[in-house]
């Protein structure tokens, strides 16, 4: 899920739609309370807003298997979230707007999707039987 700015520049009138399946199984090896993660399905679109500013609308779906806080049994925890991310070459630090800075001439969503999954992972989960 990586695009060059040159590729994205042509999507000013109509959005570029994409759908991918990502594997984060290597990412969870250092996280004790995530036992497993399904393939992450990401659907979305990107549109070139102006200059070097791009808007990504993402739909992220996956299933985490977490440890029950009481019994340590595995608990399924589905994640289904819609996310809007703005990327720009120039980021005003004093602005209230949450904008990600484009470091090079590419935008890579792989780590952005992972960040959003971790933000939704609860600190504690219990299986209420």
Residue pairs with C-beta under 8 A, 6 or more apart in sequence:
1 18
1 20
1 22
1 42
1 108
1 109
1 110
1 113
2 106
2 107
2 108
2 109
2 110
3 16
3 46
3 106
3 107
4 105
4 106
5 52
5 89
5 102
5 105
5 106
5 107
6 105
8 16
8 46
8 48
8 54
8 107
9 48
10 48
11 46
11 47
11 48
12 47
12 48
14 47
15 45
15 46
15 47
16 45
16 46
16 47
17 43
17 44
17 45
18 42
18 43
18 44
18 45
18 46
19 41
19 42
19 43
19 44
20 41
20 42
21 39
21 40
21 41
21 42
22 39
22 40
22 42
22 110
22 113
23 39
23 40
24 37
24 40
24 114
24 117
25 36
25 37
27 37
27 114
28 34
28 35
28 36
28 37
32 67
33 66
33 67
34 64
34 65
34 66
34 121
35 65
35 66
35 67
35 74
36 64
36 65
36 74
37 62
37 63
37 64
37 65
37 117
38 62
38 63
38 64
39 62
40 60
40 61
40 62
40 113
40 117
41 60
41 61
41 62
42 58
42 59
42 60
42 61
42 109
42 113
43 58
43 59
44 56
44 57
44 58
44 59
45 56
45 57
46 54
46 55
46 56
46 57
47 54
47 55
48 54
49 55
49 86
51 88
51 89
51 90
52 88
52 89
52 90
52 102
53 86
53 87
53 88
53 89
53 99
54 86
54 87
54 88
54 107
55 84
55 85
55 86
56 83
56 84
56 85
56 86
56 87
56 107
56 109
57 82
57 83
57 84
58 82
58 83
58 84
58 85
58 109
58 113
58 116
59 80
59 81
59 82
59 83
60 79
60 80
60 81
60 82
60 83
60 113
60 116
60 117
61 78
61 79
61 80
62 78
62 79
62 117
63 76
63 77
63 78
63 79
64 76
64 77
64 78
64 79
64 117
64 121
65 74
65 75
65 76
65 77
66 74
66 75
66 77
66 121
66 122
66 125
67 73
67 74
67 75
67 125
68 74
68 75
68 125
68 126
68 127
69 124
69 125
69 126
70 126
71 127
73 127
75 125
75 126
75 127
77 121
77 122
77 125
79 117
79 120
79 121
81 116
81 120
83 116
85 100
85 109
85 112
86 97
86 98
86 99
86 100
87 99
87 100
87 101
87 102
87 107
88 99
88 100
88 101
88 102
89 101
89 102
91 99
91 100
91 101
92 99
100 112
